[in-house]
């Protein structure tokens, strides 16, 4: 059964919005990774922004308990298994 044209437009719009959101998240993740890499390479001379990103990452890592890390690992693994081609 084919959805009506109005529903199809909404579904297309939502899929484009989700794709845009994923691209924004990926860009942010890459920015954090680059900041950490710059901090590793340059140390304290990397700048205030890079230093603040690294401090925030350290705080985030300290806030995670081992149980939370295991839970995140399980969810990521289950998601990978679900998306894997059969």
C-alpha positions in Angstrom: 0.0 0.0 0.0 1.5 3.3 -1.1 1.2 6.3 1.3 -0.8 9.3 0.1 1.3 12.1 -1.4 1.0 14.4 1.7 2.3 11.6 4.0 5.1 10.9 1.5 6.1 14.5 1.6 6.2 14.6 5.4 8.2 11.3 5.5 10.7 12.7 3.0 11.0 15.9 5.0 11.6 13.9 8.2 14.2 11.7 6.6 16.1 14.7 5.3 15.8 16.3 8.8 17.2 13.2 10.4 20.0 13.0 7.9 20.9 16.7 8.6 20.9 16.0 12.3 23.3 13.1 11.9 25.6 15.2 9.8 25.7 17.9 12.5 26.4 15.3 15.2 29.2 13.8 13.1 30.7 17.3 12.5 30.7 17.9 16.3 32.3 14.6 17.0 35.0 15.2 14.5 35.6 18.7 16.1 36.0 17.2 19.5 38.4 14.5 18.2 40.5 17.2 16.4 40.6 19.3 19.5 41.8 16.3 21.6 44.4 15.5 18.9 45.6 19.1 18.9 45.9 19.0 22.7 47.9 15.8 22.5 50.3 17.3 19.9 50.6 20.9 21.2 49.9 20.5 25.0 48.9 23.7 26.8 50.0 25.8 23.8 47.0 24.5 21.8 44.8 27.4 23.0 41.9 28.1 25.3 39.2 26.5 23.2 41.1 23.2 22.8 41.9 23.2 26.5 38.3 23.7 27.5 37.2 20.9 25.2 39.7 18.6 26.7 38.7 19.6 30.2 35.0 18.9 29.4 35.9 15.5 27.9 37.8 14.6 31.1 34.9 15.7 33.2 32.5 13.6 31.1 34.8 10.5 31.3 35.1 10.9 35.1 31.3 11.1 35.4 30.8 7.7 33.8 30.7 4.8 36.1 32.0 1.4 34.9 28.4 0.2 34.9 27.4 3.1 32.6 30.3 2.3 30.2 29.3 -1.3 30.1 25.7 -0.3 29.3 26.8 2.0 26.5 29.0 -0.7 25.1 26.1 -3.1 25.1 23.8 -0.7 23.4 26.4 0.1 20.7 27.1 -3.6 20.2 23.4 -4.4 19.8 22.9 -1.5 17.4 25.9 -2.7 15.3 24.4 -6.2 15.3 21.0 -5.0 14.2 22.4 -2.9 11.3 24.8 -5.6 10.1 23.8 -7.1 6.7 22.6 -10.6 7.0 
